[in-house]
Amino acid sequence: MKNINLTHHFLIAMPTMADSIFSKTLTYICEHNEQGAIGIVINRPTDLTLVNLFNQLGIPQDNFSAQTIPVLFGGPVQMDCGFVLHHPIGKWQSTLAVNQEVGLTTSLDILKAIASADGPDQVLIALGYAGWAAGQIEHELAQNAWLTVPASSDVIFNMPSEERLSAAMQLLGIHDANLSNEVGHA
């Protein structure tokens, strides 16, 4: 597993996931290289809405479609920082281009643009991110903690958060009821 690159892949938490933070999560991997990996959990909404976040940050808003957009728990690292997954990538102050279609931005300019209805066409906003040290994600894969599948922008941006995990499993041809907590031997 030395040369694996899971950038633009989903990590599906297996039912045996011991870490309650990641139990039943779907994580989108934004970057994976020899130094480690960065991802955003995309199926765990918080009680915070985007409008509440704008209010907390003192950002005036003209975008009334943002009223009901949930802010997600993106992971346990830097939970006081916002992370915006978006399409198209655009030109923002601090953006990691995941691929040709999806960007991850951490700068305030994108939130101000979203508040004024000038932001990217598709967005997912999260507080915090998931991070792995060099070799850690490979070790967890070897321990059967995760299933992986190439990511789908449709799952990220066009589905309600509660449907994303099962939709990612369906990309593998698996129904979530077919995953077991038991480990067997042939």
C-alpha positions as CSV (number, residue, x, y, z in Angstrom):
1,M,0.0,0.0,0.0
2,K,3.0,2.3,-0.2
3,N,2.0,4.2,-3.4
4,I,-1.7,4.6,-2.8
5,N,-3.3,8.0,-3.4
6,L,-6.8,8.5,-2.1
7,T,-7.2,12.1,-3.2
8,H,-10.8,12.6,-4.5
9,H,-12.0,9.3,-2.8
10,F,-14.5,8.6,-0.2
11,L,-13.6,6.7,3.0
12,I,-16.6,4.8,4.3
13,A,-16.3,3.9,8.0
14,M,-16.7,0.2,8.6
15,P,-19.2,-0.9,11.3
16,T,-16.3,-2.1,13.4
17,M,-14.9,1.5,13.5
18,A,-13.8,1.8,17.2
19,D,-13.4,5.6,17.1
20,S,-16.8,7.1,17.8
21,I,-15.9,10.3,16.1
22,F,-15.8,8.5,12.8
23,S,-18.5,5.9,13.4
24,K,-20.9,5.8,10.5
25,T,-19.1,8.6,8.6
26,L,-18.4,9.3,5.0
27,T,-15.2,11.3,4.6
28,Y,-14.1,13.0,1.4
29,I,-10.3,12.9,1.0
30,C,-9.1,16.3,-0.3
31,E,-5.4,15.5,-0.3
32,H,-3.4,12.4,0.2
33,N,0.4,12.2,-0.3
34,E,3.5,10.9,1.4
35,Q,3.1,13.4,4.3
36,G,-0.4,12.2,5.2
37,A,-4.0,13.0,4.3
38,I,-6.7,15.6,4.8
39,G,-10.4,15.0,4.5
40,I,-13.8,16.4,5.4
41,V,-16.6,14.3,7.0
42,I,-19.5,15.1,4.7
43,N,-22.4,13.3,6.4
44,R,-22.5,14.7,9.9
45,P,-24.5,18.0,10.2
46,T,-24.2,20.2,13.3
47,D,-27.0,22.2,14.9
48,L,-25.4,25.3,13.2
49,T,-26.9,26.7,9.9
50,L,-24.9,28.8,7.5
51,V,-27.0,31.8,8.4
52,N,-26.1,31.4,12.1
53,L,-22.4,31.1,11.0
54,F,-22.7,34.3,9.0
55,N,-24.3,36.0,12.0
56,Q,-21.5,34.8,14.3
57,L,-18.9,36.1,11.9
58,G,-20.6,39.4,11.3
59,I,-21.1,38.7,7.6
60,P,-24.0,40.6,6.1
61,Q,-26.2,38.3,3.9
62,D,-28.3,38.7,0.8
63,N,-28.4,35.0,-0.1
64,F,-31.7,33.8,1.4
65,S,-31.2,30.3,0.0
66,A,-28.4,29.9,2.6
67,Q,-31.0,30.0,5.4
68,T,-31.3,26.2,5.7
69,I,-27.9,25.1,4.6
70,P,-26.4,23.0,7.5
71,V,-22.8,23.4,8.7
72,L,-21.2,20.0,9.0
73,F,-18.8,18.5,11.5
74,G,-15.8,18.1,9.1
75,G,-13.6,16.4,11.6
76,P,-11.9,16.7,15.0
77,V,-8.9,18.9,13.8
78,Q,-9.2,22.7,13.9
79,M,-12.9,22.6,14.8
80,D,-12.9,26.4,15.1
81,C,-12.0,26.8,11.5
82,G,-14.3,26.7,8.5
83,F,-13.7,24.6,5.4
84,V,-15.6,25.0,2.2
85,L,-15.8,22.3,-0.4
86,H,-16.9,23.8,-3.6
87,H,-17.4,23.6,-7.4
88,P,-16.2,25.3,-9.5
89,I,-12.8,26.0,-8.0
90,G,-12.6,29.7,-8.7
91,K,-10.0,32.1,-7.4
92,W,-10.1,32.5,-3.6
93,Q,-7.4,33.6,-1.2
94,S,-6.7,30.1,0.2
95,T,-7.8,27.2,-2.0
96,L,-6.5,23.7,-2.4
97,A,-7.5,22.3,-5.8
98,V,-8.5,18.7,-5.1
99,N,-8.9,18.1,-8.8
100,Q,-10.1,20.0,-11.9
101,E,-13.6,20.3,-10.4
102,V,-13.5,20.5,-6.6
103,G,-11.7,23.0,-4.4
104,L,-11.3,23.2,-0.6
105,T,-11.1,26.8,0.6
106,T,-10.4,28.1,4.1
107,S,-10.4,31.9,3.5
108,L,-13.2,34.2,4.6
109,D,-13.6,35.7,1.1
110,I,-15.5,32.6,-0.1
111,L,-18.0,32.9,2.8
112,K,-18.6,36.6,2.1
113,A,-19.2,35.7,-1.6
114,I,-21.7,32.9,-0.6
115,A,-23.5,35.4,1.7
116,S,-23.9,37.8,-1.1
117,A,-25.0,35.1,-3.6
118,D,-21.7,35.5,-5.5
119,G,-20.1,32.2,-4.4
120,P,-19.5,29.0,-6.2
121,D,-22.5,27.1,-7.7
122,Q,-22.1,24.2,-5.3
123,V,-20.8,24.3,-1.7
124,L,-20.5,22.2,1.4
125,I,-19.4,24.0,4.6
126,A,-17.8,22.3,7.5
127,L,-16.1,23.1,10.8
128,G,-13.0,21.1,11.3
129,Y,-11.3,18.5,9.2
130,A,-10.0,15.0,9.5
131,G,-6.2,14.5,9.3
132,W,-3.9,11.5,9.1
133,A,-0.1,11.4,9.6
134,A,2.2,9.8,7.0
135,G,1.2,6.1,6.7
136,Q,-1.6,6.3,9.1
137,I,-4.5,6.0,6.6
138,E,-2.7,3.1,5.0
139,H,-2.4,1.4,8.4
140,E,-6.1,2.0,9.1
141,L,-7.0,0.5,5.7
142,A,-4.9,-2.6,6.4
143,Q,-6.9,-2.9,9.7
144,N,-10.1,-2.9,7.7
145,A,-11.3,0.4,9.3
146,W,-12.4,1.9,6.0
147,L,-13.8,1.0,2.6
148,T,-12.6,3.3,-0.2
149,V,-14.3,4.3,-3.5
150,P,-13.6,7.1,-6.0
151,A,-15.7,10.1,-5.0
152,S,-18.7,11.5,-6.8
153,S,-19.4,15.2,-6.9
154,D,-23.1,14.3,-7.1
155,V,-23.0,12.6,-3.7
156,I,-21.1,15.6,-2.2
157,F,-23.1,18.4,-3.5
158,N,-26.5,17.1,-4.6
159,M,-27.6,14.8,-1.9
160,P,-28.8,15.5,1.7
161,S,-26.2,14.6,4.2
162,E,-28.2,11.7,5.6
163,E,-28.2,10.0,2.2
164,R,-24.5,10.4,1.4
165,L,-23.1,7.3,3.2
166,S,-25.5,4.8,1.6
167,A,-25.0,6.5,-1.8
168,A,-21.3,6.1,-1.5
169,M,-21.8,2.4,-0.6
170,Q,-24.0,2.0,-3.6
171,L,-21.0,3.2,-5.7
172,L,-19.3,0.0,-4.6
173,G,-22.5,-2.0,-5.2
174,I,-23.0,-2.5,-1.5
175,H,-26.1,-2.0,0.5
176,D,-25.4,-0.8,4.1
177,A,-27.4,-3.6,5.6
178,N,-24.9,-6.0,4.0
179,L,-22.0,-4.7,6.1
180,S,-21.5,-6.7,9.3
181,N,-19.8,-6.1,12.6
182,E,-18.5,-9.6,12.6
183,V,-15.2,-10.7,11.1
184,G,-15.3,-14.1,9.5
185,H,-12.9,-16.5,7.9
186,A,-13.3,-18.5,4.7
